[in-house]
């Protein structure tokens, strides 16, 4: 009788009704900071597009990289190796000054118009700016950054890479 009781308990416990599922792809892991380096900001995390989604790419620089420099690197487009890996950009090549007004409500000003840039391109700018702020130990209190171009000031934006 005891053996039968143990057998019934084992059957009940093992047949709980949960069916196994396969691996569900969720895209790249969220990345905002590279803690592998003892010096802050020595690797730039730039956000390019792969498979229609904004994804982080770590680019070794060997020096401290500020928000303005990281955004300039982003606007120059993916490197040859990054492009070979399938990364593209939805940003036009642009040069000119980029200014960060830090604070609890960070604002970044560009010397070109932002209206022609699609949502994914704006997201590349926002996510790269967040990564650069985090690498320098900076932050935005409410998790948003405003972008200002020569034609418009966009509402405060959050990174939508995840």
C-alpha positions in Angstrom: 0.0 0.0 0.0 2.8 2.4 0.8 4.5 1.7 -2.5 1.2 2.5 -4.3 0.8 5.7 -2.4 4.4 6.8 -3.3 3.7 5.9 -7.0 0.5 7.9 -7.0 2.2 10.9 -5.4 5.1 10.7 -8.0 2.6 10.6 -10.9 0.7 13.6 -9.6 3.9 15.6 -9.0 5.4 14.8 -12.4 2.2 15.4 -14.4 1.5 19.0 -13.4 0.3 20.0 -16.8 3.1 22.4 -17.9 4.2 21.6 -21.4 7.8 22.3 -22.5 8.4 25.1 -24.9 11.2 25.9 -27.3 13.6 28.8 -26.9 11.9 32.2 -27.6 14.2 34.7 -29.2 13.9 38.1 -27.6 16.7 40.0 -29.5 20.0 41.3 -28.1 20.5 41.7 -24.4 20.0 45.2 -23.1 23.3 47.0 -22.7 23.9 50.5 -21.3 27.3 50.2 -19.7 30.5 48.3 -20.2 31.7 47.5 -16.7 34.7 45.4 -18.0 37.0 48.4 -17.9 38.3 50.1 -14.8 38.3 53.5 -16.6 34.9 54.9 -17.3 34.0 55.5 -20.9 36.9 53.8 -22.6 34.6 51.8 -24.9 31.8 53.5 -26.8 28.5 51.8 -27.0 26.8 52.8 -30.2 23.3 51.8 -31.3 23.0 50.7 -34.9 20.2 48.8 -36.6 20.2 45.0 -37.3 17.2 43.0 -38.4 15.1 46.2 -38.2 15.9 46.6 -34.5 18.1 49.1 -32.7 21.0 47.1 -31.0 24.1 48.0 -29.1 27.6 47.7 -30.6 30.7 48.1 -28.4 33.5 50.0 -30.2 36.9 50.0 -28.5 38.3 53.5 -28.4 41.1 53.3 -25.8 40.3 56.8 -24.5 37.5 58.4 -22.6 34.5 59.1 -24.8 31.9 61.7 -24.0 28.4 62.0 -25.2 29.3 64.4 -28.0 32.1 62.1 -29.3 29.9 59.0 -29.1 27.1 60.7 -31.1 29.7 61.9 -33.7 30.9 58.3 -34.0 27.3 57.1 -34.5 26.6 59.7 -37.1 29.7 58.6 -39.1 28.0 55.2 -39.4 29.1 51.6 -38.7 32.7 50.6 -39.2 33.6 48.1 -41.9 33.5 45.2 -39.5 30.2 46.3 -38.0 28.7 46.6 -41.5 30.1 43.2 -42.4 28.2 41.8 -39.3 25.0 43.3 -40.7 24.7 46.5 -38.8 23.3 49.5 -40.6 22.2 53.0 -39.6 19.0 54.9 -40.2 20.8 58.2 -39.8 22.2 60.4 -42.5 25.9 61.2 -42.4 26.1 64.5 -40.6 28.9 66.6 -39.1 28.8 69.7 -36.9 28.7 70.6 -33.3 26.8 68.5 -30.8 26.1 70.0 -27.4 25.0 68.3 -24.3 23.2 70.3 -21.6 23.5 67.8 -18.7 21.2 67.7 -15.7 18.1 65.9 -14.5 16.5 66.7 -17.8 19.4 66.2 -20.3 19.1 68.0 -23.7 21.3 67.4 -26.7 21.4 70.0 -29.5 22.4 69.1 -33.1 23.5 71.5 -35.9 21.1 69.8 -38.4 17.4 69.2 -38.8 15.8 66.3 -37.0 12.4 66.1 -38.8 13.7 64.1 -41.7 15.0 61.4 -39.4 12.7 58.4 -38.9 11.8 56.9 -35.5 14.5 54.3 -35.6 17.2 56.9 -36.3 16.0 59.1 -33.4 16.1 56.0 -31.2 19.7 55.4 -32.3 20.6 58.9 -31.1 18.7 58.5 -27.8 20.1 55.1 -26.9 23.7 56.1 -27.8 23.4 59.2 -25.7 22.1 57.2 -22.7 24.9 54.7 -23.0 27.5 57.5 -23.1 25.9 59.2 -20.1 26.0 55.9 -18.2 29.6 55.2 -19.1 30.5 58.6 -17.6 28.5 57.9 -14.5 25.8 60.4 -15.6 22.1 59.8 -15.7 18.8 61.3 -16.6 16.4 61.4 -13.6 13.3 60.3 -15.4 15.0 58.2 -18.1 14.4 60.6 -21.0 16.5 62.9 -23.1 15.4 65.8 -25.3 16.8 66.2 -28.8 16.9 69.6 -30.4 17.7 70.2 -34.1 17.7 73.3 -36.2 14.1 72.7 -37.1 12.4 71.2 -34.0 12.8 70.3 -30.3 11.5 66.8 -30.0 9.7 65.7 -26.8 11.7 63.9 -24.2 12.5 60.4 -25.4 13.4 57.1 -23.7 15.7 54.4 -25.3 13.5 51.8 -27.1 16.2 49.3 -27.9 15.0 46.4 -25.8 
